[in-house]
Amino acid sequence: MKKAVFFDFFGVISCEIAPIWFRRHFDDKEADQIKKDIVSLGDIGIIDEDETYRRIYERTGIPADQIRSEWDDLVEINEDLVSFLRKVKERYPVYLLSNAIDPFLERILKKHDLYSLFDKIFVSSLMHISKPS
């Protein structure tokens, strides 16, 4: 039997980004509506990263560049888990699954030198489906 290890990115390898950012700017009801109306479309690749930020700006008045910068700055990598992943990778293939807009995730993986941890990366925006679907 073949064995492999699968990891989610946000909420596992990195802290969650959207919930933190939305809590800083909106009440729960408004945050949920923006995530449903806009962010979910980016997560499944219906709209790209720039369009996601532009639509949030149109809805909220928060400049797209500010949103992008704040989201990038919120990333906190779980370094203990990264060390564990390096050990696991010595024995098993390691796969990443993430509900994310590809360029955003790509920036994070490059910035934190994480690409080498994974044998394959599955990003919802490229696959046009998000977990748990």
N, C-alpha and C positions, 0 to 999 in steps of 0.2 A: 504494500500500500504506500502510495506517495504521500508525503506530508509537506505542508506549507503553512506559513504563518501570515495572517492578514491583520493589518492595522488600519484604523481610521486615523485621519490626521488631526482635525480640529476636535478638541476635547480629549485627545489622547496624547499625541506627540506634541501638539501645541495646545495652548488654551483655546477656548472658543473665542471667536472674534466678534461676530455679528451680535450675539446677545449682550456682550459688554458694551459695544459701541452704541447699540440702540438704547440700552438702559441709561446711558449718559445723556442722551438727547431727547428721548420721548417716553411717554407713559406706555404701559404694556399694550394697551389696545392699539394705539397708533403704530407702535413698533411691529406688532403682529401683522397689521394690515400692510405696512410697507414691505415686510419680508414676503408676505403672500403675493402682493401685487407686482413686486419688482425683483427682489433678490432671488426668489424661487425661479424666475425666468432666466436669470443669469446662471444659476446653478445647473440648469438643464440645457444651457447653450442656445436658448431662443434669442437672447440678447447677449452682446459681448460685455466685457468689463467696462469700457468707456460708456456704453449706453446705460449700463446699470447705474453708474455713478451719476450720469446726466439725469436720469429719471428720478433718482433720489433727490438731486439738487432741485429739479422742477417741483417736486412735492414738498420739499422742506426748506429750500433756500440755503442749504449748506453747500458751499462750492465743491465741485467734483474733486478738485485737487486736494482739498482739505480732507474729504472722505477717504480718498486713496491713501493719503499720508497717515491719517489716524488709524486706518485698518492695518497698514504695514507696521506701524509703531506698536500696535497692541500685541503683536505676535510674541509669545514667550514659549520657547522650546523647552520641553522636559528633558534635560540633559541626562538624567539618570535613565530614562527610558531609551534615549539614543544609545547610551553605553550598552544597555541590555540588548537592543536591536543588533548592535555590532556582533555581540556574542551569538545571538540566535542565528544570524546570517552565516556564521561559520558552519552550521549544521543543516539549515533549512532554507528553502527559498522564502523570501519575504516580499509581500505584496502590500501596496498602499491603495486604499479605497478612500475617496474623499468627495463629499458634496462641496464643490468649489468651482469658481470661475478659473479656468486653466491659467491665464497669465498671472493671476494673483498667487495661486499655489506655486507656480513655477518660480516667481520672484523669491518666495520664501525658501523653497528648496535650494535654490542657488545661493542665496545670501547666507544660509546656515550650513551649506555644504552637506546636504542630506540626500542628494540623488543616489549616491553610491550605496545607500542602505537598502535600496529596493530593486528587486529583480524585474518588477513590472509595476506601473502606476496606472490606476484606473480613476479618471477624473469625470465627475458627473457631467460637466459642461461639454466634454468631448464625446461622451457616450449617450448624451441626450436622455438621461434617466438619473434620478437621484434615489439614494437610500431613504427609506426602506423599500421602495417600490420593487 
